[in-house]
Amino acid sequence: MSNHVHTIVHRSVPCYFCNEFLEERHLSEHMTHCASVLEVCPNKCGVYVPRRHLEAHYKSCGKRISKKTSQSKNVEDSVWKEKVFSILTLLRLAIDHGEKERTHLHDALSRNLNLLHSQQESLAALRSNITEAVEEARVNSLLLSRRLNDIEIITENSQHCTSVSFQQISEQLKLFEGELNGEQGKHERVLDNWFQELKDLKTFIAKESVRVSDMWQEQTQRINDLKLELEIRCKDSKELIYKYDSLSRNMDCLLEEIRKYSEITAKQQSDLKGLKFQMKENLKYVEELIAENYKAHYPLDSCTCTSEMIEGTSMNGHIIWRIDGYREKMSVAKENGRALYSPIFFNKEYGYTLRMELFLNGKGQWKNRNIIGCLRVESGKWDPLLDWPCVLRASIVLRDQDNSVNDVRKIVKTVGRDKNDSDDADKKSDLYMFIPHTTLSRYSGYTKNNVIFFDIQVRDVKTSASTMSLITQ
């Protein structure tokens, strides 16, 4: 089938000048007399002109040469225009050739696919017919076997009846012989009668023997005929099996071609996925640029909550953050996507300066579906005395004001201060905590009185340099 496709696609080639399709072996001969082939002007004016216009150009070019030198500028302009026209003609021919070849290939591929589908349907129908024929042959073989068994039983019964008849006759003969020996002298006449009857009986026995022999030969002939018929049917079954094997091999070849087309399709799909992935990466890059511009115009210092540094700041890594006006702040987050920041606290006395960053309406692909939060490390007074990079893990609990059993517990890791650290929740999902909006609507205690509470507590501190990949990868 692949050879058939190759023949359809490459049965002809186009002329590069007139765009006419012809067989490849006639291309060189066609080029020798094609009227659209470009040739240089005999007057060496530098212009390439199609053969059909060469004579007219030669005349006009000769006139231009005979003109005065004052018109040389006009001659150069006309030469330049003709060169540009020649280049544009070549470009148009190349574009037309590409379009026709693409259309031709598309039509050929469509025809081949239709042919493949029709062959698959015919193969399926042929396979069904072969299956039915094999099943019918098997049933006929069973019927023949049964008939042979019945004939054998009948033959055995006939042989048994014949032997019984012979046995009875033998017994009668013995009885007659005894009676004749006892009364030989008294019943001569009866003996003659008995001899006559015996003769008749022998004749009858001979006839019966001939009849039984004929019956036996007839049954034997029928058995031979049935055996011959069975052999013929078995031969037909072998031919059907051979045809089935041949069709199976052809089907395997077709399946191999289908697999090759599937691999080509899968490769094209893979390329398409790669392009989609590249577009997604470009979109993410644009979103990051927009986010950076947004932060440049609206720095974190402009948020009123970032200036919160009240007395009594937690120094043991544990705070309970109360957020008032939850519904209003959620509406603002849906409009501009701005984050909320908790009061500053420390994991210990003279420790890291920490605060919670919260996106009520989510960010990135999680927008409009989740509350996203992370634990950020801010610049502090005692940073020169601390171990870096800072690797902390905190437990964040969304408190149910009615029933503490319904509290939602999440684990987050610190997000460093390095400018190279990514703030993308898609890439750093292990640093963020996610609370679906549907969870907040499950129990009314989460947002009771338009207030929500987050219980934040730093659990452990790991400052080993080997754990740097947790925040930099």
C-alpha positions as CSV (number, residue, x, y, z in Angstrom):
1,M,0.0,0.0,0.0
2,S,2.9,2.3,0.7
3,N,4.2,1.8,-2.9
4,H,0.7,2.7,-4.2
5,V,0.8,6.0,-2.2
6,H,4.3,6.7,-3.4
7,T,3.1,6.2,-7.0
8,I,0.2,8.6,-6.6
9,V,2.2,11.3,-4.9
10,H,5.2,11.2,-7.3
11,R,3.6,10.2,-10.6
12,S,4.3,13.7,-12.0
13,V,6.5,16.8,-11.3
14,P,5.8,20.5,-12.1
15,C,7.8,22.7,-14.4
16,Y,9.5,25.4,-12.4
17,F,8.6,28.1,-15.0
18,C,5.2,27.3,-16.5
19,N,3.9,25.3,-13.5
20,E,2.6,22.5,-15.8
21,F,2.6,18.9,-14.3
22,L,4.2,16.3,-16.5
23,E,6.1,13.0,-16.0
24,E,9.6,13.4,-14.6
25,R,11.3,11.6,-17.6
26,H,9.8,14.3,-19.9
27,L,10.9,17.3,-17.8
28,S,14.3,17.8,-19.5
29,E,12.8,17.6,-23.0
30,H,10.0,20.1,-21.9
31,M,12.6,22.5,-20.6
32,T,14.2,22.8,-24.0
33,H,11.1,24.2,-25.6
34,C,9.1,25.7,-22.7
35,A,8.1,29.2,-23.5
36,S,8.2,30.4,-19.9
37,V,11.9,29.6,-19.4
38,L,13.9,32.8,-18.6
39,E,16.9,33.6,-20.9
40,V,19.3,36.5,-20.8
41,C,19.0,39.3,-23.3
42,P,21.3,38.8,-26.3
43,N,22.2,42.5,-26.2
44,K,23.7,41.9,-22.7
45,C,21.5,44.4,-21.1
46,G,21.3,42.2,-17.9
47,V,17.6,41.4,-18.2
48,Y,16.2,37.8,-18.0
49,V,13.1,37.5,-20.3
50,P,10.8,34.5,-20.9
51,R,11.3,32.9,-24.3
52,R,7.9,33.9,-25.6
53,H,8.8,37.7,-25.0
54,L,12.5,37.4,-26.0
55,E,12.0,38.7,-29.6
56,A,9.9,41.7,-28.5
57,H,12.4,42.5,-25.8
58,Y,15.2,42.2,-28.3
59,K,13.6,44.8,-30.6
60,S,12.9,47.2,-27.8
61,C,16.3,46.6,-26.3
62,G,18.0,47.3,-29.7
63,K,16.0,50.6,-29.9
64,R,17.1,51.6,-26.5
65,I,20.8,50.9,-27.4
66,S,20.4,53.1,-30.6
67,K,19.1,56.1,-28.6
68,K,21.3,58.9,-27.4
69,T,23.4,58.6,-24.3
70,S,21.2,61.3,-22.7
71,Q,18.5,58.6,-22.3
72,S,20.8,56.1,-20.5
73,K,19.1,56.8,-17.2
74,N,15.7,55.8,-18.6
75,V,17.3,52.6,-20.0
76,E,18.7,51.7,-16.6
77,D,15.3,52.3,-15.0
78,S,13.6,50.1,-17.5
79,V,16.3,47.4,-17.0
80,W,15.8,47.5,-13.3
81,K,12.0,47.3,-13.6
82,E,12.4,44.2,-15.9
83,K,14.7,42.6,-13.4
84,V,12.3,43.2,-10.5
85,F,9.5,41.8,-12.7
86,S,11.5,38.7,-13.4
87,I,12.2,38.2,-9.7
88,L,8.5,38.7,-8.9
89,T,7.5,36.2,-11.6
90,L,9.9,33.6,-10.2
91,L,8.5,34.2,-6.7
92,R,4.9,33.9,-7.9
93,L,5.7,30.7,-9.8
94,A,7.4,29.2,-6.7
95,I,4.4,30.1,-4.5
96,D,1.9,28.6,-7.0
97,H,4.0,25.5,-7.3
98,G,4.1,25.1,-3.5
99,E,0.3,25.6,-3.2
100,K,-0.5,23.1,-5.9
101,E,1.9,20.5,-4.5
102,R,0.3,20.9,-1.0
103,T,-3.2,20.5,-2.4
104,H,-2.1,17.5,-4.5
105,L,-0.5,15.8,-1.4
106,H,-3.6,16.5,0.7
107,D,-5.9,15.0,-1.9
108,A,-3.6,12.0,-2.3
109,L,-3.6,11.4,1.5
110,S,-7.4,11.7,1.6
111,R,-7.8,9.1,-1.1
112,N,-5.3,6.7,0.5
113,L,-7.2,7.0,3.9
114,N,-10.5,6.3,2.2
115,L,-9.0,3.3,0.4
116,L,-7.5,2.0,3.7
117,H,-10.9,2.2,5.4
118,S,-12.7,0.4,2.5
119,Q,-10.1,-2.4,2.6
120,Q,-10.5,-2.8,6.3
121,E,-14.2,-3.1,5.9
122,S,-13.8,-5.7,3.1
123,L,-11.3,-7.6,5.2
124,A,-13.7,-7.7,8.1
125,A,-16.5,-9.0,5.9
126,L,-14.2,-11.6,4.3
127,R,-13.0,-12.8,7.7
128,S,-16.7,-13.2,8.8
129,N,-17.5,-15.2,5.7
130,I,-14.4,-17.5,6.2
131,T,-15.4,-18.0,9.8
132,E,-18.9,-19.1,8.8
133,A,-17.5,-21.4,6.1
134,V,-15.2,-23.1,8.5
135,E,-18.0,-23.5,11.0
136,E,-20.2,-25.0,8.3
137,A,-17.5,-27.4,7.3
138,R,-17.1,-28.5,10.9
139,V,-20.8,-29.2,11.2
140,N,-20.8,-31.2,8.0
141,S,-17.9,-33.2,9.2
142,L,-19.8,-34.0,12.4
143,L,-22.8,-35.1,10.4
144,L,-20.7,-37.4,8.2
145,S,-19.1,-39.0,11.3
146,R,-22.5,-39.7,12.7
147,R,-23.7,-41.2,9.4
148,L,-20.6,-43.4,9.2
149,N,-21.3,-44.6,12.8
150,D,-24.9,-45.4,11.9
151,I,-23.8,-47.4,8.8
152,E,-21.3,-49.4,10.9
153,I,-24.0,-50.2,13.4
154,I,-26.3,-51.3,10.6
155,T,-23.6,-53.5,9.1
156,E,-22.8,-55.1,12.4
157,N,-26.6,-55.8,12.9
158,S,-26.8,-57.4,9.4
159,Q,-23.8,-59.6,10.1
160,H,-25.2,-60.7,13.4
161,C,-28.6,-61.6,11.8
162,T,-26.8,-63.6,9.1
163,S,-24.8,-65.5,11.6
164,V,-27.9,-66.3,13.7
165,S,-29.7,-67.5,10.5
166,F,-26.8,-69.8,9.6
167,Q,-26.7,-71.1,13.2
168,Q,-30.4,-71.9,13.1
169,I,-30.2,-73.6,9.8
170,S,-27.2,-75.6,11.0
171,E,-29.2,-76.8,14.0
172,Q,-32.1,-77.7,11.8
173,L,-29.8,-79.7,9.5
174,K,-28.4,-81.6,12.5
175,L,-32.0,-82.3,13.7
176,F,-33.0,-83.5,10.3
177,E,-30.0,-85.7,9.9
178,G,-30.7,-87.4,13.3
179,E,-34.3,-88.1,12.3
180,L,-33.2,-89.5,8.9
181,N,-30.6,-91.8,10.5
182,G,-33.3,-93.2,12.9
183,E,-36.0,-93.8,10.4
184,Q,-34.0,-94.5,7.2
185,G,-35.4,-97.9,6.7
186,K,-39.0,-97.0,7.4
187,H,-39.5,-93.8,5.5
188,E,-37.7,-93.9,2.1
189,R,-40.3,-91.8,0.5
190,V,-40.1,-89.3,3.4
191,L,-36.3,-89.3,3.0
192,D,-36.7,-88.4,-0.7
193,N,-39.0,-85.6,0.3
194,W,-36.6,-84.5,2.9
195,F,-33.7,-84.5,0.4
196,Q,-35.9,-82.4,-1.9
197,E,-36.6,-80.0,0.9
198,L,-33.0,-79.9,1.8
199,K,-32.1,-79.1,-1.8
200,D,-34.7,-76.3,-1.8
201,L,-33.3,-75.1,1.5
202,K,-29.8,-75.0,0.1
203,T,-31.0,-73.1,-2.9
204,F,-32.7,-70.6,-0.6
205,I,-29.5,-70.4,1.5
206,A,-27.4,-69.8,-1.6
207,K,-29.8,-67.0,-2.7
208,E,-29.8,-65.5,0.8
209,S,-26.0,-65.7,0.8
210,V,-25.8,-63.9,-2.5
211,R,-28.3,-61.3,-1.3
212,V,-26.4,-60.8,1.9
213,S,-23.1,-60.5,-0.1
214,D,-24.7,-57.9,-2.4
215,M,-26.0,-56.0,0.6
216,W,-22.5,-56.1,2.2
217,Q,-20.9,-54.9,-1.1
218,E,-23.4,-52.1,-1.3
219,Q,-22.8,-51.0,2.2
220,T,-19.1,-51.2,1.6
221,Q,-19.4,-49.0,-1.5
222,R,-21.5,-46.5,0.4
223,I,-18.8,-46.4,3.2
224,N,-16.1,-45.8,0.5
225,D,-18.2,-43.1,-1.1
226,L,-18.7,-41.4,2.3
227,K,-15.0,-41.6,3.0
228,L,-14.2,-40.1,-0.4
229,E,-16.7,-37.3,0.3
230,L,-15.2,-36.7,3.7
231,E,-11.7,-36.5,2.1
232,I,-12.9,-33.9,-0.5
233,R,-14.5,-31.8,2.3
234,C,-11.3,-32.0,4.3
235,K,-9.4,-30.9,1.2
236,D,-11.8,-27.9,0.8
237,S,-11.3,-27.1,4.5
238,K,-7.5,-27.1,4.0
239,E,-7.9,-24.7,1.1
240,L,-10.1,-22.4,3.2
241,I,-7.5,-22.5,6.0
242,Y,-4.8,-21.6,3.5
243,K,-6.8,-18.7,2.2
244,Y,-7.5,-17.6,5.8
245,D,-3.7,-17.7,6.5
246,S,-3.0,-15.7,3.4
247,L,-5.6,-13.1,4.4
248,S,-4.2,-13.0,7.9
249,R,-0.7,-12.2,6.5
250,N,-2.2,-9.4,4.3
251,M,-4.0,-8.1,7.3
252,D,-0.8,-8.0,9.3
253,C,0.8,-6.0,6.5
254,L,-2.1,-3.6,6.6
255,L,-1.9,-3.3,10.4
256,E,1.9,-2.6,10.1
257,E,1.2,0.3,7.7
258,I,-1.6,1.5,10.0
259,R,0.9,1.4,12.9
260,K,3.4,3.5,10.8
261,Y,0.7,6.1,10.1
262,S,-0.2,6.1,13.8
263,E,3.5,6.8,14.7
264,I,3.6,9.7,12.2
265,T,0.3,11.0,13.7
266,A,1.7,10.6,17.3
267,K,4.9,12.4,16.3
268,Q,2.8,15.3,14.9
269,Q,0.7,15.4,18.1
270,S,3.9,15.4,20.1
271,D,5.2,18.4,18.1
272,L,1.8,20.1,18.7
273,K,2.1,19.5,22.4
274,G,5.6,21.0,22.4
275,L,4.3,24.1,20.7
276,K,1.5,24.3,23.2
277,F,4.0,23.9,26.1
278,Q,6.1,26.7,24.5
279,M,3.1,29.0,24.3
280,K,2.2,28.2,27.9
281,E,5.8,29.1,29.0
282,N,5.7,32.3,27.0
283,L,2.3,33.2,28.6
284,K,3.8,32.5,32.1
285,Y,6.8,34.7,31.2
286,V,4.5,37.5,30.1
287,E,2.5,37.1,33.4
288,E,5.7,37.3,35.4
289,L,6.6,40.5,33.6
290,I,3.2,42.0,34.3
291,A,3.5,40.9,38.0
292,E,7.0,42.6,38.2
293,N,5.6,45.8,36.6
294,Y,2.7,45.7,39.0
295,K,5.0,45.3,42.0
296,A,7.2,48.1,40.7
297,H,4.2,50.5,40.6
298,Y,2.6,49.1,43.8
299,P,5.4,48.2,46.2
300,L,4.7,46.1,49.3
301,D,5.6,49.1,51.5
302,S,2.4,50.9,50.2
303,C,0.2,48.2,51.9
304,T,-1.0,49.4,55.3
305,C,-0.5,46.0,56.8
306,T,3.2,45.9,56.0
307,S,3.8,48.8,58.4
308,E,2.3,46.9,61.3
309,M,5.0,46.5,63.9
310,I,3.2,46.8,67.1
311,E,4.4,46.1,70.5
312,G,4.0,42.6,71.8
313,T,5.2,41.0,68.5
314,S,5.4,37.2,68.9
315,M,8.9,36.0,69.6
316,N,8.2,32.2,69.8
317,G,7.1,31.5,66.2
318,H,3.3,31.4,67.1
319,I,0.6,33.9,66.2
320,I,-3.1,33.9,65.6
321,W,-3.9,36.1,62.7
322,R,-7.4,37.7,62.7
323,I,-8.7,39.0,59.3
324,D,-11.7,41.3,59.7
325,G,-14.0,42.1,56.7
326,Y,-13.4,38.8,55.0
327,R,-16.1,39.3,52.3
328,E,-15.0,42.8,51.4
329,K,-11.3,41.8,51.2
330,M,-12.3,38.8,49.0
331,S,-14.1,41.2,46.6
332,V,-11.0,43.4,46.4
333,A,-8.8,40.3,45.8
334,K,-11.1,39.2,42.9
335,E,-10.8,42.7,41.3
336,N,-7.0,43.3,41.6
337,G,-5.5,40.1,43.0
338,R,-3.6,41.9,45.8
339,A,-2.2,39.9,48.7
340,L,-2.8,40.3,52.4
341,Y,0.2,40.2,54.9
342,S,0.0,39.2,58.5
343,P,1.8,41.0,61.4
344,I,5.5,40.4,61.6
345,F,6.6,37.8,64.1
346,F,9.8,35.8,64.9
347,N,10.4,32.1,65.1
348,K,12.4,32.8,68.3
349,E,14.0,35.6,70.2
350,Y,16.5,37.3,67.9
351,G,15.4,34.9,65.2
352,Y,14.2,35.2,61.6
353,T,11.7,38.0,60.8
354,L,8.6,36.3,59.3
355,R,5.2,37.1,58.0
356,M,2.3,35.3,56.3
357,E,1.4,36.2,52.7
358,L,-2.2,35.3,51.7
359,F,-4.0,35.5,48.3
360,L,-7.7,35.2,49.1
361,N,-8.7,34.6,45.5
362,G,-5.6,32.5,44.6
363,K,-3.1,33.2,41.8
364,G,-2.0,31.7,38.5
365,Q,-3.9,28.5,37.5
366,W,-5.4,28.3,41.1
367,K,-7.1,31.7,40.7
368,N,-10.8,31.9,41.6
369,R,-10.6,28.4,43.2
370,N,-8.3,28.4,46.3
371,I,-6.9,30.5,49.1
372,I,-3.1,30.4,48.6
373,G,-0.6,31.3,51.4
374,C,3.1,31.1,52.0
375,L,5.5,32.0,54.8
376,R,7.9,34.8,53.8
377,V,11.3,35.7,55.3
378,E,11.7,39.5,55.7
379,S,14.8,41.5,56.4
380,G,15.5,41.7,60.1
381,K,17.9,43.3,62.5
382,W,19.6,40.1,63.4
383,D,20.1,38.6,60.0
384,P,23.9,38.8,60.0
385,L,23.9,36.5,63.0
386,L,21.6,33.9,61.6
387,D,22.3,30.9,59.4
388,W,21.4,31.2,55.7
389,P,19.6,30.0,53.6
390,C,16.7,30.0,56.0
391,V,14.6,26.7,55.8
392,L,11.6,26.7,58.0
393,R,8.3,24.7,58.1
394,A,5.2,26.1,59.7
395,S,1.8,24.6,60.5
396,I,-1.1,26.8,59.5
397,V,-4.6,26.0,60.9
398,L,-7.8,27.6,59.6
399,R,-9.9,27.8,62.8
400,D,-13.6,26.9,63.0
401,Q,-15.1,29.3,65.5
402,D,-17.9,26.9,66.3
403,N,-16.3,23.5,66.4
404,S,-12.5,23.0,66.6
405,V,-12.9,19.5,65.2
406,N,-13.5,21.0,61.8
407,D,-10.1,22.9,61.8
408,V,-8.2,22.7,58.5
409,R,-4.4,22.1,59.0
410,K,-1.8,22.8,56.3
411,I,2.0,22.7,56.1
412,V,4.1,25.4,54.3
413,K,7.8,26.1,53.9
414,T,9.6,29.4,53.8
415,V,10.0,31.5,50.7
416,G,13.4,33.2,50.8
417,R,14.3,36.8,50.1
418,D,16.5,36.1,47.1
419,K,15.3,37.9,44.0
420,N,16.0,34.7,42.0
421,D,13.4,32.8,44.1
422,S,10.3,32.1,42.1
423,D,6.9,33.3,43.4
424,D,5.0,31.1,41.0
425,A,2.7,28.8,42.9
426,D,2.7,26.4,40.0
427,K,6.5,25.9,40.2
428,K,6.7,26.1,44.0
429,S,3.6,24.2,45.1
430,D,5.5,22.6,47.9
431,L,6.1,26.0,49.5
432,Y,2.4,27.1,49.4
433,M,-0.7,26.0,51.2
434,F,-4.0,25.6,49.3
435,I,-7.5,25.9,50.9
436,P,-10.3,25.4,48.3
437,H,-13.1,28.0,48.4
438,T,-15.5,25.1,48.7
439,T,-14.0,24.2,52.1
440,L,-14.9,27.7,53.5
441,S,-18.6,27.1,52.5
442,R,-18.7,23.7,54.1
443,Y,-19.0,25.1,57.6
444,S,-20.2,28.5,58.6
445,G,-17.8,28.7,61.5
446,Y,-14.8,29.5,59.2
447,T,-16.2,32.9,58.3
448,K,-18.4,33.6,61.2
449,N,-19.2,37.3,61.8
450,N,-17.2,38.1,58.6
451,V,-14.0,37.2,60.4
452,I,-11.5,34.4,59.7
453,F,-8.6,33.2,62.0
454,F,-5.3,31.6,61.0
455,D,-3.3,29.9,63.7
456,I,0.4,30.0,62.5
457,Q,3.1,28.1,64.4
458,V,6.7,27.4,63.2
459,R,7.4,23.8,64.0
460,D,11.1,23.2,63.2
461,V,14.2,24.9,61.8
462,K,16.7,23.4,59.5
463,T,19.7,25.5,58.5
464,S,21.9,22.9,56.8
465,A,23.4,24.0,53.5
466,S,22.4,20.7,52.0
467,T,18.8,21.7,52.2
468,M,19.2,24.7,50.1
469,S,17.5,23.0,47.1
470,L,14.2,23.2,49.0
471,I,14.0,26.9,48.4
472,T,16.2,27.5,45.3
473,Q,15.1,24.7,42.9
